Amino acid sequence: MLNVDLHCHSNISDGVLAPAAVAAYARKAGVDVWALTDHDEVSGVAAARAAAVEQGMRFVPGVEISITWAGETVHIVGLQIDADNAALVRGLAATRSGRDARGREIAAQLALAGIPGAYEGALQFVANPDLMSRTHFARYIVDCGKCANIPEVFRKYLSEGKPGYVEHRWASLGEAVGWIRGAGGVAVIAHPGRYRFSDTAQGALFDEFKQLGGAAIEVVTGSHSPHQYPEYAALANAYGFLASRGTDFHAPGESRVDFSQLPPLPSNVTPVWHDWF
């Protein structure tokens, strides 16, 4: 059985390791098929592809696009994309715009909460200035001793209703799926169990996604708990979606589940990669 990981990040977005280092880390952990899916950015794909080939892995070019749906931020992964597709590249650039202003507002709110210098502090952890994210602020807050780990930071400061949360309007679902499909890719809803939707709202998201040409949802992901794996396997089958799998890796020791720890997809789903190889 192939060990397939179709969701992870490098320092091109909010990961810690360079694309080549992520490839080496994944391969050492036994990954056979690997996708780099940086947030709203594809500039790491070429380096990731070269590293995957060098490591003896099959490579899947990918991206993770931030969207706003029903007032919530949702992530749509694109797999098997043409990373040079002009419409996709333009769309991602538009999506990235506004991150700096949001970062400065997050820093201002954190200063009011007793954490000064957060913008400059977060910048220490940013490799790509266009992609400052909440995770970079979380690393700074852990580094300065305000919290013990990143989940604690999000609970106390960076989730909705907390002092450092700043809402941002991203792309629409239709735009993201359109960019992915226009680039020859497969659109996947990332970690659907992580969003705070009611069953009715989640069903509406799945319906709209399918109508737009979305093809898959993540079933086994580092952002799901084990009891959610069969739940989202059943939902994938109920909606006719293919199933995807990925750690949502960001850094060694930082992700909830590392490459070597993620279980396989349940046997009752059709993998998104079923006809790729």
Number of C-alpha atoms within 10 A of each C-alpha: 5 9 20 26 26 28 29 28 26 25 21 25 29 23 25 21 19 17 26 20 16 26 30 18 17 23 20 13 14 14 20 19 19 26 27 30 28 28 26 26 25 23 15 23 24 15 14 25 22 15 19 27 12 12 17 14 22 15 23 25 22 30 33 29 31 23 23 16 16 11 10 16 16 23 24 27 29 32 26 20 22 20 21 13 14 13 14 24 19 12 18 22 13 13 21 20 13 15 17 16 12 18 23 16 17 23 24 18 20 23 16 11 13 10 15 14 13 23 21 13 19 22 17 13 20 21 19 13 13 17 23 25 20 22 21 25 30 24 18 24 23 16 15 12 9 14 18 12 15 21 17 15 22 19 12 16 23 22 15 14 11 15 18 26 20 18 15 16 14 22 20 17 21 16 15 27 26 20 23 30 21 16 21 16 23 21 31 26 24 26 26 23 18 12 13 10 15 9 9 9 12 15 14 14 19 21 13 14 21 17 11 17 15 27 21 27 28 31 32 26 29 24 21 19 13 13 8 17 19 16 12 22 24 17 17 23 14 9 15 14 23 21 27 28 25 28 26 25 28 23 18 15 9 14 16 18 20 19 24 14 11 19 17 17 22 16 8 12 20 19 20 21 18 9 7 7 5
